[in-house]
Amino acid sequence: MAILREKSLNKNQEIIKNTNLKILQAINSTYSLEEICDYLYKTVKEIIDIKNFYVAIYDKLNHSLSFPYYIDEYNTKPIKRKFGNGLTEYVIKTKEILLLNDKIIDEKISEGIIVPSNISVKGWLGVPLFIHDDIAGAIVIKEYQRENFLDDNIKQIIELVSYPISRVIERAIIDQTRKNFTQKLQELNNSKDKFFSIISHDLKSPFNSILGFTEILKEQNESLTKEDLQQIYDSLYNSARKTFNLLNNLLQYSRFQTGLEEFNPSEINLLDVVEENLALFEGAALKKQIKIINNINNNSLIYADKEMLNSILRNLINNAIKFTYPGGQVFIYSLVNDNYMKISVKDSGVGMDIETINNLFKLESKKSNPGTNKEEGTGLGLILVKEFVERNGGKIFVDSKIGVGSEFSFTVKSYNSYN
């Protein structure tokens, strides 16, 4: 009997040796991580009758788990999730091989070390995966029905095949990093081209207007009537204001893209900031006879970068006034949801179709439609709004209907969540 057991062990070791060699050779081939894991599972299954097997990848930067390969009798493949207190996370935290039966698992649950899963298991084996001594994930085998099925022999086999899997994961991470870097370079290059297009076209236009009107004042000043002069002054003011807004957005956008825009979050009374920004648009709203209704509560405290918040509010309020018909209304209000506050700027303006909404925050699709009084813009403001909202840990939402109006909402962290 001992001789038979020794022969069986030698055969298994030979199979494992050949498996490792094939996996290492496959690293330089076109095989994906999923294909390598599938090959590993099928090969190990020839040695051990395992029915539940998966590979978990730990993303240290985002503190999350993903599952490129997942075979389970009762559960479907989980989606990417935040790092929690499950058994898989326990292996990654301890960085040790864990062979657990149902009694030990119950003890860990009662001690609060791990949380219970939806289906109990009879045995659980987790083997950590490393890349240059840094934890990268885990190989896991579960057994739902057979008592004492998972033992030290199986533990040794899975430990032996963990090395080539770690190499595959390392290769996959390097390939993905390279792809992400290439994609980022392409996006930056496209942004650069579009950025210079904005400067050459949109910045040139208001300056041409300013030069044209100042030339008229210089050459024909004595022949101009009071009405002519007032019209020119209005046009000069509008062109100067447009140029200032554009330059401000261009400066902020360029600083953000180059990483020079500092992020300094602090406690902010939302009502104060909204009122400060509304004061900047009193003239524009009065000219179009637009009523602005501010429903922000005085005790609305948020945690955000004030300069970025100012830029977000300025652009959203400006757009609301721009696209609202004379005599219309603009509403500003907020709602508290868990640890976040949702701030909305709603207008009774022209509205947008789905295609326009889908392209609002894309620099490559930048397009600015004239306002209800033919006010001009660049389309860069909303791109900047999205960047600043996300930098503050929030999200932006758009709800609009042609002829009814638009509502732009964004979330920002509540200050109460930091106390």
Buried (B, 14 or more C-beta within 10 A) or exposed (E): EEEEEEEEEEEBBEBBEEBBEBBEEBBEEEBBBEBBBBBBBEBBEEBBEBBBBBBBBBBEEEEBBBBBBBBBEEBEEBEEBEBEBBBBBBBBBEEEBBBBBBEEBEEBBEEEBBEEBEEEBBBBBBBBBBBEEEBBBBBBBBBBEEEEBBEEEBBBBBBBBBBBBBBBBBBBBEEEEEEEEEEEEEEEEEBEEBBEEBBEEBBEBBEEBBEEBEEBBEEEEEEBEEEBEEEBEEBBEBBBBBBEBBEBBBEBBEEBBEEEBEEEBEEBBBBEBBEEBBEEBEEBBEEBEBEBEEEBEEEBBBBBBBBBBBBBBBBBBBBBBBBBBEEBBBBBBBEEEEEBBBBBBBBBBBBBEEEBBEBBBBBEBBEBEEBBBEBBBBBBBBBBBBBBBEBBEBEBEBBBEEEEBBBBBBBBBBBEEEE
